[in-house]
Every structure is written in C-alpha cells, then in structure tokens.
Amino acid sequence: MRSNEYDFSVLTAMFVDDSPYMRRLIHDLLIAMGFGKVITANDGESALVLYKDEVPDILITDASMEPMDGYEFVQRIRTDPSNPNLYIPIIMLSGHVEMANIERARDNGVTEYLAKPVSAASLHQRVVSVIEQPRQFVKVGNYFGPDRRRHTDDVFFGDNRRDGLDAVDSESSDTVDSESTDTVDSKSEEQWVI
C-alpha cells in the first residue's frame, strides 16, 4: 500500500506540548492527515492520565516541557506496568537536534525523532515510517523500547556469534576499535532518525 493511501480515520493520535501554538498546529496537521481523533495535553503529567483513559494508537510529544519533559514522559510510558500499550509508536519533536538529545530520546524509548520546525510533509513522513517500518521491541537491563539499532541486517541471531564470523582479510587490521565503528551520516536536521 502506498503511504498516501492510508486511512488514518480509525486511529487516535495524542500530542503533548506545553506550547498552545504547537498543540493547535500539530492538532490541525493530524486532522488534515485524516486522523479520526486527536487528543492534546499540555504537560507530561496530564498526558499520562489522558493516555491511560484514551489509549491512543500513536503518540507525539515535545522534548522540552515543564514540569515533566518529554524524555521522562516517554520513559514512564515505556516502563509503567499498568500501561495499556507499551508498544505504542512515539515520535518526539524537538528544536534541539544535537546528537546527545537524539541519543537521549532513543535511550528512553522514542521510535522516531523529528526536528522543529515541523512541516506537514515531515510529520506525515514520520507517521508513515512507524507504520511501514515497525521496529522490534527489546528489553535489555532497564531499557524497554524499540530496538535502538536502526540497521539489523548484519545482526547475528544464534548461540555463538563468533563461530559465524568470516575470516579477517589478511590485508586489513587485526583489531577494530569498537567505539570508532559508529558513523553519523550528514543529513539535514529534518532527516534525523533514531
């Protein structure tokens, strides 16, 4: 199914932001996209109550809010045993696209990260992304949420990972610094995904 053919009318979206302007803007964008119901909340505490009452299908939250910021809000959604849907897709909006903020969002269980200012096209792209490219959820230590590895094609699944490794080419280095293997692609701020 092509992304412009989705029927969002059966879905409920929830948006959390302490800015009345942003709440109105995102609400109107989601209605224009065809969502059947859009719930808004002005802070994380009230959003937690609404979330449990309404059980939305998708959650969009701002990162910077008072008194509970979006990071804590997401963490509480992901770790609350009474949560009616631990697997809900969560999109975080932020004007702060520094890698530390993106990693913090990822480490708290955010599914997608979207830089402000938000356009209708970028919001639609993220919503479609969580539908067309669902992420596996993992529980590792205190973390529960979408698998933080974006590309899992080369992830080994089995009993003994080292047995499946190919021989190292004799011309390459025998050691690899695991901390230096992470790469960051140069992308526009609106394209950052986690």
FIKOLZA-1660 file (N, C-alpha, C; in steps of 0.1 Angstrom, whole numbers, plus 5000, padded with zeros to 4 digits):
% residues 194
   i   px   py   pz ch aa at
   1 5008 4988 5000  A  M  N
   1 5000 5000 5000  A  M CA
   1 5009 5012 5000  A  M  C
   2 5006 5022 4992  A  R  N
   2 5014 5034 4991  A  R CA
   2 5010 5043 5003  A  R  C
   3 5019 5051 5008  A  S  N
   3 5017 5059 5020  A  S CA
   3 5005 5068 5019  A  S  C
   4 5003 5074 5007  A  N  N
   4 4992 5083 5006  A  N CA
   4 4978 5077 5006  A  N  C
   5 4978 5063 5007  A  E  N
   5 4965 5056 5007  A  E CA
   5 4961 5051 5021  A  E  C
   6 4968 5055 5031  A  Y  N
   6 4965 5051 5044  A  Y CA
   6 4952 5058 5049  A  Y  C
   7 4944 5050 5056  A  D  N
   7 4931 5056 5062  A  D CA
   7 4934 5057 5077  A  D  C
   8 4937 5069 5081  A  F  N
   8 4940 5073 5094  A  F CA
   8 4928 5075 5103  A  F  C
   9 4916 5075 5096  A  S  N
   9 4904 5079 5103  A  S CA
   9 4900 5069 5114  A  S  C
  10 4905 5057 5115  A  V  N
  10 4902 5048 5125  A  V CA
  10 4912 5049 5137  A  V  C
  11 4922 5058 5135  A  L  N
  11 4933 5059 5145  A  L CA
  11 4931 5072 5154  A  L  C
  12 4936 5070 5166  A  T  N
  12 4936 5081 5176  A  T CA
  12 4951 5085 5178  A  T  C
  13 4953 5098 5177  A  A  N
  13 4967 5103 5179  A  A CA
  13 4966 5112 5192  A  A  C
  14 4978 5112 5199  A  M  N
  14 4979 5121 5210  A  M CA
  14 4991 5129 5209  A  M  C
  15 4990 5142 5211  A  F  N
  15 5001 5152 5210  A  F CA
  15 5003 5159 5224  A  F  C
  16 5015 5159 5228  A  V  N
  16 5018 5166 5241  A  V CA
  16 5028 5177 5239  A  V  C
  17 5025 5189 5243  A  D  N
  17 5034 5200 5242  A  D CA
  17 5029 5211 5251  A  D  C
  18 5038 5219 5258  A  D  N
  18 5033 5229 5267  A  D CA
  18 5030 5242 5259  A  D  C
  19 5033 5243 5246  A  S  N
  19 5030 5255 5238  A  S CA
  19 5016 5254 5232  A  S  C
  20 5007 5263 5235  A  P  N
  20 4994 5262 5229  A  P CA
  20 4994 5264 5214  A  P  C
  21 5004 5271 5209  A  Y  N
  21 5005 5273 5195  A  Y CA
  21 5009 5260 5188  A  Y  C
  22 5019 5253 5194  A  M  N
  22 5023 5240 5188  A  M CA
  22 5011 5229 5189  A  M  C
  23 5004 5229 5200  A  R  N
  23 4993 5220 5202  A  R CA
  23 4983 5222 5191  A  R  C
  24 4980 5235 5188  A  R  N
  24 4970 5238 5178  A  R CA
  24 4975 5234 5164  A  R  C
  25 4988 5237 5161  A  L  N
  25 4993 5234 5148  A  L CA
  25 4994 5219 5146  A  L  C
  26 4999 5211 5155  A  I  N
  26 5000 5197 5153  A  I CA
  26 4987 5190 5153  A  I  C
  27 4978 5195 5161  A  H  N
  27 4964 5190 5161  A  H CA
  27 4958 5192 5147  A  H  C
  28 4959 5204 5142  A  D  N
  28 4953 5207 5128  A  D CA
  28 4960 5199 5117  A  D  C
  29 4973 5197 5118  A  L  N
  29 4980 5188 5108  A  L CA
  29 4975 5174 5109  A  L  C
  30 4974 5169 5121  A  L  N
  30 4969 5155 5122  A  L CA
  30 4955 5153 5117  A  L  C
  31 4946 5163 5120  A  I  N
  31 4932 5162 5115  A  I CA
  31 4933 5163 5100  A  I  C
  32 4941 5172 5094  A  A  N
  32 4943 5173 5079  A  A CA
  32 4948 5160 5073  A  A  C
  33 4956 5153 5081  A  M  N
  33 4961 5140 5076  A  M CA
  33 4950 5129 5076  A  M  C
  34 4939 5132 5083  A  G  N
  34 4928 5123 5083  A  G CA
  34 4926 5115 5096  A  G  C
  35 4934 5118 5107  A  F  N
  35 4932 5111 5119  A  F CA
  35 4918 5113 5124  A  F  C
  36 4912 5102 5129  A  G  N
  36 4898 5102 5134  A  G CA
  36 4896 5110 5147  A  G  C
  37 4907 5109 5155  A  K  N
  37 4906 5116 5168  A  K CA
  37 4920 5121 5172  A  K  C
  38 4921 5133 5177  A  V  N
  38 4934 5138 5181  A  V CA
  38 4932 5144 5195  A  V  C
  39 4940 5139 5204  A  I  N
  39 4939 5143 5218  A  I CA
  39 4952 5151 5221  A  I  C
  40 4950 5162 5228  A  T  N
  40 4962 5170 5232  A  T CA
  40 4963 5172 5247  A  T  C
  41 4975 5173 5251  A  A  N
  41 4978 5176 5266  A  A CA
  41 4989 5186 5266  A  A  C
  42 4989 5194 5277  A  N  N
  42 4999 5205 5278  A  N CA
  42 5011 5202 5287  A  N  C
  43 5012 5190 5293  A  D  N
  43 5023 5186 5300  A  D CA
  43 5023 5170 5302  A  D  C
  44 5034 5165 5306  A  G  N
  44 5036 5151 5308  A  G CA
  44 5027 5145 5318  A  G  C
  45 5025 5151 5329  A  E  N
  45 5017 5146 5340  A  E CA
  45 5002 5144 5335  A  E  C
  46 4996 5154 5330  A  S  N
  46 4982 5153 5325  A  S CA
  46 4982 5144 5313  A  S  C
  47 4992 5143 5305  A  A  N
  47 4992 5134 5294  A  A CA
  47 4992 5119 5298  A  A  C
  48 4999 5116 5309  A  L  N
  48 4999 5102 5314  A  L CA
  48 4984 5098 5318  A  L  C
  49 4977 5107 5324  A  V  N
  49 4963 5103 5328  A  V CA
  49 4955 5102 5315  A  V  C
  50 4955 5111 5306  A  L  N
  50 4948 5110 5293  A  L CA
  50 4952 5098 5285  A  L  C
  51 4965 5095 5285  A  Y  N
  51 4970 5083 5278  A  Y CA
  51 4963 5070 5282  A  Y  C
  52 4962 5069 5295  A  K  N
  52 4956 5056 5301  A  K CA
  52 4941 5056 5298  A  K  C
  53 4934 5068 5298  A  D  N
  53 4920 5068 5296  A  D CA
  53 4916 5066 5281  A  D  C
  54 4924 5072 5272  A  E  N
  54 4921 5072 5258  A  E CA
  54 4928 5061 5250  A  E  C
  55 4939 5056 5254  A  V  N
  55 4947 5046 5248  A  V CA
  55 4949 5049 5233  A  V  C
  56 4957 5059 5229  A  P  N
  56 4959 5063 5215  A  P CA
  56 4967 5053 5208  A  P  C
  57 4966 5054 5194  A  D  N
  57 4974 5045 5186  A  D CA
  57 4988 5050 5182  A  D  C
  58 4990 5063 5183  A  I  N
  58 5003 5069 5181  A  I CA
  58 5004 5081 5190  A  I  C
  59 5016 5083 5195  A  L  N
  59 5019 5094 5205  A  L CA
  59 5030 5103 5199  A  L  C
  60 5028 5116 5200  A  I  N
  60 5037 5125 5195  A  I CA
  60 5039 5135 5207  A  I  C
  61 5052 5137 5211  A  T  N
  61 5055 5146 5222  A  T CA
  61 5066 5155 5219  A  T  C
  62 5066 5167 5226  A  D  N
  62 5077 5176 5225  A  D CA
  62 5087 5171 5235  A  D  C
  63 5100 5175 5233  A  A  N
  63 5110 5171 5242  A  A CA
  63 5111 5180 5254  A  A  C
  64 5110 5193 5252  A  S  N
  64 5112 5203 5263  A  S CA
  64 5099 5208 5268  A  S  C
  65 5095 5203 5280  A  M  N
  65 5083 5207 5286  A  M CA
  65 5085 5209 5301  A  M  C
  66 5076 5216 5308  A  E  N
  66 5077 5217 5322  A  E CA
  66 5064 5212 5328  A  E  C
  67 5063 5207 5339  A  P  N
  67 5073 5203 5348  A  P CA
  67 5080 5189 5344  A  P  C
  68 5073 5181 5337  A  M  N
  68 5078 5168 5332  A  M CA
  68 5082 5169 5317  A  M  C
  69 5095 5167 5314  A  D  N
  69 5099 5169 5300  A  D CA
  69 5095 5156 5292  A  D  C
  70 5096 5157 5279  A  G  N
  70 5093 5146 5270  A  G CA
  70 5101 5133 5272  A  G  C
  71 5113 5135 5276  A  Y  N
  71 5122 5123 5279  A  Y CA
  71 5116 5115 5290  A  Y  C
  72 5113 5121 5301  A  E  N
  72 5108 5114 5313  A  E CA
  72 5094 5109 5310  A  E  C
  73 5086 5116 5303  A  F  N
  73 5073 5112 5299  A  F CA
  73 5074 5099 5291  A  F  C
  74 5082 5098 5281  A  V  N
  74 5084 5086 5273  A  V CA
  74 5089 5075 5281  A  V  C
  75 5099 5077 5290  A  Q  N
  75 5104 5067 5299  A  Q CA
  75 5093 5061 5307  A  Q  C
  76 5084 5070 5312  A  R  N
  76 5073 5065 5321  A  R CA
  76 5063 5057 5313  A  R  C
  77 5060 5061 5300  A  I  N
  77 5051 5053 5292  A  I CA
  77 5057 5039 5289  A  I  C
  78 5070 5039 5287  A  R  N
  78 5077 5026 5283  A  R CA
  78 5078 5016 5295  A  R  C
  79 5079 5022 5307  A  T  N
  79 5082 5013 5319  A  T CA
  79 5071 5011 5328  A  T  C
  80 5059 5017 5326  A  D  N
  80 5048 5016 5335  A  D CA
  80 5041 5003 5333  A  D  C
  81 5041 4993 5342  A  P  N
  81 5035 4980 5340  A  P CA
  81 5020 4981 5338  A  P  C
  82 5013 4992 5342  A  S  N
  82 4999 4994 5340  A  S CA
  82 4996 5000 5327  A  S  C
  83 5006 5003 5319  A  N  N
  83 5004 5009 5306  A  N CA
  83 4996 5000 5297  A  N  C
  84 4985 5005 5291  A  P  N
  84 4977 4996 5282  A  P CA
  84 4983 4993 5269  A  P  C
  85 4994 5000 5265  A  N  N
  85 5001 4997 5252  A  N CA
  85 5015 5001 5253  A  N  C
  86 5024 4993 5258  A  L  N
  86 5038 4996 5259  A  L CA
  86 5045 4997 5246  A  L  C
  87 5039 4992 5235  A  Y  N
  87 5045 4992 5222  A  Y CA
  87 5040 5004 5213  A  Y  C
  88 5034 5013 5219  A  I  N
  88 5029 5025 5211  A  I CA
  88 5041 5032 5203  A  I  C
  89 5039 5035 5191  A  P  N
  89 5049 5043 5184  A  P CA
  89 5049 5057 5190  A  P  C
  90 5061 5062 5193  A  I  N
  90 5063 5075 5199  A  I CA
  90 5072 5083 5190  A  I  C
  91 5067 5095 5185  A  I  N
  91 5075 5104 5178  A  I CA
  91 5078 5116 5187  A  I  C
  92 5091 5120 5188  A  M  N
  92 5095 5131 5196  A  M CA
  92 5098 5143 5187  A  M  C
  93 5093 5155 5190  A  L  N
  93 5096 5167 5183  A  L CA
  93 5106 5175 5192  A  L  C
  94 5116 5181 5185  A  S  N
  94 5125 5190 5193  A  S CA
  94 5132 5200 5184  A  S  C
  95 5134 5211 5189  A  G  N
  95 5143 5221 5182  A  G CA
  95 5157 5219 5185  A  G  C
  96 5160 5209 5193  A  H  N
  96 5174 5206 5197  A  H CA
  96 5178 5193 5191  A  H  C
  97 5186 5194 5180  A  V  N
  97 5190 5182 5172  A  V CA
  97 5204 5178 5174  A  V  C
  98 5210 5182 5185  A  E  N
  98 5223 5177 5189  A  E CA
  98 5223 5162 5191  A  E  C
  99 5233 5155 5188  A  M  N
  99 5234 5141 5189  A  M CA
  99 5231 5136 5203  A  M  C
 100 5235 5144 5213  A  A  N
 100 5232 5140 5227  A  A CA
 100 5217 5139 5230  A  A  C
 101 5209 5148 5224  A  N  N
 101 5195 5148 5226  A  N CA
 101 5188 5137 5218  A  N  C
 102 5193 5134 5206  A  I  N
 102 5188 5123 5198  A  I CA
 102 5190 5110 5206  A  I  C
 103 5203 5108 5211  A  E  N
 103 5206 5096 5218  A  E CA
 103 5198 5095 5231  A  E  C
 104 5196 5106 5238  A  R  N
 104 5187 5105 5250  A  R CA
 104 5173 5101 5247  A  R  C
 105 5168 5106 5236  A  A  N
 105 5154 5102 5231  A  A CA
 105 5154 5087 5228  A  A  C
 106 5164 5083 5220  A  R  N
 106 5165 5069 5217  A  R CA
 106 5166 5060 5229  A  R  C
 107 5174 5064 5239  A  D  N
 107 5176 5056 5251  A  D CA
 107 5164 5056 5260  A  D  C
 108 5155 5065 5258  A  N  N
 108 5143 5065 5266  A  N CA
 108 5131 5058 5259  A  N  C
 109 5133 5053 5247  A  G  N
 109 5123 5046 5240  A  G CA
 109 5115 5052 5229  A  G  C
 110 5120 5063 5224  A  V  N
 110 5114 5070 5213  A  V CA
 110 5115 5062 5200  A  V  C
 111 5105 5062 5192  A  T  N
 111 5105 5054 5180  A  T CA
 111 5112 5063 5168  A  T  C
 112 5107 5075 5167  A  E  N
 112 5112 5084 5157  A  E CA
 112 5115 5098 5163  A  E  C
 113 5124 5106 5158  A  Y  N
 113 5128 5119 5162  A  Y CA
 113 5126 5129 5151  A  Y  C
 114 5119 5140 5153  A  L  N
 114 5116 5149 5143  A  L CA
 114 5120 5163 5147  A  L  C
 115 5128 5170 5139  A  A  N
 115 5133 5183 5142  A  A CA
 115 5123 5194 5139  A  A  C
 116 5122 5204 5148  A  K  N
 116 5114 5216 5146  A  K CA
 116 5122 5225 5138  A  K  C
 117 5116 5234 5129  A  P  N
 117 5102 5235 5127  A  P CA
 117 5097 5223 5119  A  P  C
 118 5084 5219 5123  A  V  N
 118 5078 5207 5117  A  V CA
 118 5070 5212 5105  A  V  C
 119 5071 5204 5094  A  S  N
 119 5062 5207 5082  A  S CA
 119 5052 5196 5081  A  S  C
 120 5041 5198 5074  A  A  N
 120 5031 5188 5072  A  A CA
 120 5038 5175 5066  A  A  C
 121 5047 5177 5056  A  A  N
 121 5053 5166 5049  A  A CA
 121 5062 5158 5058  A  A  C
 122 5070 5165 5067  A  S  N
 122 5079 5158 5076  A  S CA
 122 5071 5150 5087  A  S  C
 123 5060 5156 5092  A  L  N
 123 5052 5148 5101  A  L CA
 123 5045 5136 5095  A  L  C
 124 5040 5138 5083  A  H  N
 124 5034 5127 5076  A  H CA
 124 5044 5116 5073  A  H  C
 125 5056 5120 5069  A  Q  N
 125 5067 5110 5067  A  Q CA
 125 5070 5102 5079  A  Q  C
 126 5071 5108 5091  A  R  N
 126 5073 5101 5103  A  R CA
 126 5062 5091 5107  A  R  C
 127 5050 5096 5105  A  V  N
 127 5038 5088 5109  A  V CA
 127 5038 5075 5099  A  V  C
 128 5040 5077 5087  A  V  N
 128 5041 5066 5077  A  V CA
 128 5053 5057 5080  A  V  C
 129 5064 5063 5085  A  S  N
 129 5075 5055 5088  A  S CA
 129 5073 5045 5099  A  S  C
 130 5065 5049 5110  A  V  N
 130 5062 5040 5121  A  V CA
 130 5053 5029 5117  A  V  C
 131 5045 5031 5106  A  I  N
 131 5036 5021 5101  A  I CA
 131 5043 5012 5091  A  I  C
 132 5051 5017 5082  A  E  N
 132 5057 5009 5072  A  E CA
 132 5070 5002 5076  A  E  C
 133 5077 5008 5086  A  Q  N
 133 5089 5002 5091  A  Q CA
 133 5089 5000 5106  A  Q  C
 134 5080 4992 5111  A  P  N
 134 5079 4990 5125  A  P CA
 134 5092 4984 5131  A  P  C
 135 5095 4988 5143  A  R  N
 135 5107 4984 5149  A  R CA
 135 5104 4973 5159  A  R  C
 136 5113 4963 5160  A  Q  N
 136 5112 4953 5171  A  Q CA
 136 5114 4959 5184  A  Q  C
 137 5107 4954 5194  A  F  N
 137 5110 4959 5208  A  F CA
 137 5119 4950 5215  A  F  C
 138 5127 4956 5224  A  V  N
 138 5137 4948 5231  A  V CA
 138 5136 4952 5246  A  V  C
 139 5140 4943 5255  A  K  N
 139 5141 4945 5269  A  K CA
 139 5155 4942 5272  A  K  C
 140 5164 4952 5276  A  V  N
 140 5178 4949 5279  A  V CA
 140 5180 4958 5292  A  V  C
 141 5183 4951 5303  A  G  N
 141 5185 4958 5315  A  G CA
 141 5173 4966 5319  A  G  C
 142 5175 4979 5321  A  N  N
 142 5164 4988 5324  A  N CA
 142 5157 4994 5312  A  N  C
 143 5162 4991 5300  A  Y  N
 143 5156 4996 5288  A  Y CA
 143 5145 4987 5282  A  Y  C
 144 5134 4993 5279  A  F  N
 144 5124 4987 5271  A  F CA
 144 5119 4996 5260  A  F  C
 145 5120 4992 5248  A  G  N
 145 5115 5001 5237  A  G CA
 145 5119 4995 5224  A  G  C
 146 5118 5004 5213  A  P  N
 146 5122 4999 5200  A  P CA
 146 5137 4996 5200  A  P  C
 147 5141 4986 5192  A  D  N
 147 5155 4982 5190  A  D CA
 147 5162 4994 5186  A  D  C
 148 5173 4998 5193  A  R  N
 148 5180 5010 5191  A  R CA
 148 5189 5009 5179  A  R  C
 149 5191 4997 5174  A  R  N
 149 5199 4995 5162  A  R CA
 149 5190 4998 5150  A  R  C
 150 5193 5008 5142  A  R  N
 150 5185 5011 5130  A  R CA
 150 5186 5000 5120  A  R  C
 151 5198 4995 5117  A  H  N
 151 5200 4985 5107  A  H CA
 151 5204 4972 5114  A  H  C
 152 5195 4962 5112  A  T  N
 152 5198 4949 5119  A  T CA
 152 5200 4938 5109  A  T  C
 153 5203 4941 5096  A  D  N
 153 5206 4931 5086  A  D CA
 153 5218 4922 5090  A  D  C
 154 5228 4928 5096  A  D  N
 154 5240 4921 5099  A  D CA
 154 5241 4916 5114  A  D  C
 155 5230 4917 5121  A  V  N
 155 5229 4913 5135  A  V CA
 155 5228 4898 5135  A  V  C
 156 5237 4891 5143  A  F  N
 156 5237 4877 5144  A  F CA
 156 5227 4872 5154  A  F  C
 157 5219 4862 5150  A  F  N
 157 5209 4856 5159  A  F CA
 157 5213 4841 5160  A  F  C
 158 5217 4837 5171  A  G  N
 158 5222 4823 5173  A  G CA
 158 5229 4821 5186  A  G  C
 159 5235 4809 5188  A  D  N
 159 5241 4806 5201  A  D CA
 159 5255 4812 5202  A  D  C
 160 5263 4811 5192  A  N  N
 160 5277 4816 5193  A  N CA
 160 5281 4824 5181  A  N  C
 161 5280 4837 5183  A  R  N
 161 5282 4847 5172  A  R CA
 161 5296 4845 5166  A  R  C
 162 5306 4843 5174  A  R  N
 162 5320 4842 5169  A  R CA
 162 5322 4831 5159  A  R  C
 163 5314 4820 5161  A  D  N
 163 5316 4809 5151  A  D CA
 163 5311 4812 5137  A  D  C
 164 5302 4822 5136  A  G  N
 164 5297 4826 5123  A  G CA
 164 5305 4837 5116  A  G  C
 165 5316 4842 5122  A  L  N
 165 5324 4853 5116  A  L CA
 165 5332 4848 5105  A  L  C
 166 5333 4856 5094  A  D  N
 166 5342 4852 5083  A  D CA
 166 5356 4855 5087  A  D  C
 167 5365 4849 5081  A  A  N
 167 5380 4851 5083  A  A CA
 167 5383 4866 5080  A  A  C
 168 5391 4872 5088  A  V  N
 168 5395 4886 5085  A  V CA
 168 5405 4886 5073  A  V  C
 169 5403 4895 5064  A  D  N
 169 5411 4896 5053  A  D CA
 169 5425 4900 5057  A  D  C
 170 5435 4893 5052  A  S  N
 170 5449 4894 5057  A  S CA
 170 5455 4909 5055  A  S  C
 171 5449 4916 5046  A  E  N
 171 5454 4930 5044  A  E CA
 171 5447 4940 5053  A  E  C
 172 5437 4936 5060  A  S  N
 172 5430 4945 5069  A  S CA
 172 5436 4944 5083  A  S  C
 173 5433 4954 5091  A  S  N
 173 5438 4954 5105  A  S CA
 173 5432 4942 5113  A  S  C
 174 5440 4936 5122  A  D  N
 174 5435 4925 5130  A  D CA
 174 5426 4930 5142  A  D  C
 175 5427 4943 5145  A  T  N
 175 5419 4948 5156  A  T CA
 175 5410 4959 5151  A  T  C
 176 5399 4960 5157  A  V  N
 176 5390 4971 5154  A  V CA
 176 5385 4978 5167  A  V  C
 177 5387 4991 5168  A  D  N
 177 5382 4998 5179  A  D CA
 177 5367 4999 5178  A  D  C
 178 5360 4992 5187  A  S  N
 178 5345 4991 5186  A  S CA
 178 5339 5005 5188  A  S  C
 179 5345 5014 5195  A  E  N
 179 5339 5027 5197  A  E CA
 179 5340 5036 5185  A  E  C
 180 5349 5032 5176  A  S  N
 180 5351 5041 5164  A  S CA
 180 5343 5035 5152  A  S  C
 181 5335 5025 5154  A  T  N
 181 5327 5019 5143  A  T CA
 181 5314 5026 5141  A  T  C
 182 5309 5034 5151  A  D  N
 182 5297 5042 5149  A  D CA
 182 5299 5053 5139  A  D  C
 183 5290 5055 5129  A  T  N
 183 5291 5065 5120  A  T CA
 183 5278 5074 5120  A  T  C
 184 5280 5086 5117  A  V  N
 184 5268 5095 5116  A  V CA
 184 5268 5101 5102  A  V  C
 185 5257 5099 5095  A  D  N
 185 5256 5104 5082  A  D CA
 185 5253 5119 5082  A  D  C
 186 5258 5126 5073  A  S  N
 186 5255 5141 5073  A  S CA
 186 5241 5142 5066  A  S  C
 187 5231 5147 5074  A  K  N
 187 5218 5148 5070  A  K CA
 187 5213 5162 5074  A  K  C
 188 5202 5166 5067  A  S  N
 188 5196 5179 5071  A  S CA
 188 5189 5176 5085  A  S  C
 189 5187 5186 5093  A  E  N
 189 5181 5185 5106  A  E CA
 189 5168 5177 5105  A  E  C
 190 5160 5179 5095  A  E  N
 190 5147 5173 5094  A  E CA
 190 5148 5158 5091  A  E  C
 191 5159 5153 5087  A  Q  N
 191 5160 5139 5083  A  Q CA
 191 5166 5130 5094  A  Q  C
 192 5169 5136 5106  A  W  N
 192 5175 5127 5117  A  W CA
 192 5165 5117 5121  A  W  C
 193 5169 5105 5121  A  V  N
 193 5161 5094 5126  A  V CA
 193 5169 5086 5136  A  V  C
 194 5162 5080 5145  A  I  N
 194 5169 5072 5156  A  I CA
 194 5166 5058 5154  A  I  C
% end
